């Protein structure tokens, strides 16, 4: 049984790039005013929900972007470690 972990770096980077592009295209803006001149409790409630949704969406996009950067850094670290290990084993 092999104890080797193989990573296709080009595929990982391609998927990360796609995820970054998708995250950048997410629209976190929803209408903030929907009630107009209506004095309905439902309209007030919907506006509060939309505001919370805007805040949540913005937060999610920020977290997603940070996670993608961390994942890319981890992949790069794994690639560098793999290269270092490969060159050190060739010397022995």
Phi, psi and omega in degrees: 000133182278142178255022185267139175249122182252132179239127174270092187301322182295321178292318179298314180295324178296316180294319178298319179297318178298318180295320178298316180296319179296318179296322180292333182273352180295137180257113183265008183257123175240160182302137179262337178235117179237345188276336182060236180265004179291144179247033184274141177298324180298319179295319177298316180296317179297322178296320178295318179296317179297320178297316178296321178296319176300314180296317180295316180297316179297317179297316180299315180298318178297315179295318179300315181296318178296318181296321179295319178296315179296321179295316179297319177297320179296318179296316178298320178296318178297320180295314179297318178296318179299316179297317180296317178295320179295318181288326179288328179285334178288331180288333185281000000 
